Amino acid sequence: MAVLNPYLSFRDNAREAMTFYQSVLGGKLDLVEFSSFPQMPQDPGDANKIMHSWLATEDGMVLAGSDTPKGMEYQEPQGISVSVSTQDDDRAQAIWDGLADGGTVGIPFESAPWGGRFGMVTDRYGISWMLSVDAME
């Protein structure tokens, strides 16, 4: 079975961002620092930064991310959104409230013309999210 999941890149704040996402989405967060692999060449200033993180929620969502090392070019995310779809309106509202806290709402989370609810928000870390509650049939 193949799994497709978003992998977010940050500049120096992956630990903070991924801990925030855990507070919003729940689940188990694993964080691995660059210092865990001393055999790899690295800038000493990157030692305590996140080489890899993995957030897995009880309802099957997976979100991964890392800091971009000093020697690599970092570009702020653009042209892509993380999309969360559910039929659980309460869960969706809680996720929306968390992501919108300190973020910028692009489209309010409300009834959509195609049914259900939909909204778009850019969170406090500059990550664009689309959230939808599927219309019940």
N, C-alpha and C positions, 0 to 999 in steps of 0.2 A: 504494500500500500504506500502510495506517495502522499506527502503532506506539503501543502503550500502555506507558508506563514510569513507575515511581514517581519523584516529585520531592519531595525531603525539605527541610524548612525547619528552620533552626537559628538560634540566637541567639549570634552571635559566635564560633562554632567550626566553621563549615562546612569550612574548609580542613583542620583537624585530622581531622574526621570522614571527609571524603571521601578523604583520604590513608590513613586507617585502612582504609576499605572497599577501596581499591586494594590494600593489603597483604594483605587477606583474599581478595578475588575475582580479583586480577590485573587485567590490561588497561591501557588508556591513559586517563589522567586529564587533562582540560583544565580549567583554572581561570581564570576571568575576574573581575578585581577591579572594584569600582565606579569606581575611579580611571581605568579604561580608557575611561570615557564622561564626560569632564569637562563636556560640554554638558548633562548631566542634573543637575537640582537634587538635592543630596545633603548630608547632614550630613558635615562634614569628618572626623569620627570613624569614618565608614564607608568611607573611601577605600580602605583596604587589605583590607577584608572582601570576601567572595565574592558577586558579583552572580549568577554562574551557574557551575555545574560540571557536567561530563559525564564519566561513567566508562563505557567500553565494553570489554567483555571479549571475548576471542577466541572464546568459545563462545556469543556473542550476547546476553549480559545487558547491560542499560543501566540505570544509576542516575544520577539527576541531583539537584542540591541547591544551596542558596544560604543565605546569611545573611539574616535579616529585618532590614531597615534600622531605625534608631532611631525613625523616624517612624511605623512600622507596628506594630500589636499582634502580639505573638508568643504563640502558645499551644502548649504541649507536645503532642506527638502522642498521640492516644488514639482507640481504636475502629478502628484499621487496622493491618495487618501487611504487611510486604514478604514475599512468598512466593517461595521458590526450589525448583524441582522438577527432578530429574535422574535419570538411570539410572546415573550414575557414582558408585558408593559411595565410592570414595577421594576424589573431588572434594567430595562432600557432607560427608564427615567433616572434611576440611580446612577447609571453609567454617564448619562447626559449631564446630570448635575455635577458629577465629579470632573468630567472633562471640561465643562464650561467654566468651572471655578478658576478664575485667573486667565481664561482664554478669551477668544473672540468668536462670537456667534456669527456665522455667515448666513445660515438659514435657520430660523427658529424651529425647535423640535415640536411639531404640531401635525395635525391631520394633513395627509397628502392627497392630492387629486386621484391617485390610483388606489387609495385605501390605506389603512394603517396609519402610521406616523413616520415622519422623516425629518431629519435636521442635519446641518453641517456646522462644525465648529473646528477652529484651530486652537489647540490647547496651549498652555503656558510655555511649552517647549518648542512651539512652532510646527507641531505635527497636525496635519489636517485629518479630521475624522468625519465619516458619514455614519449616521446611526438610523436604523429603521426598525420599526415594529411591523411585521408582516400582517396584512389583513387576514383575519380569521375567516375561514369558509364555512 
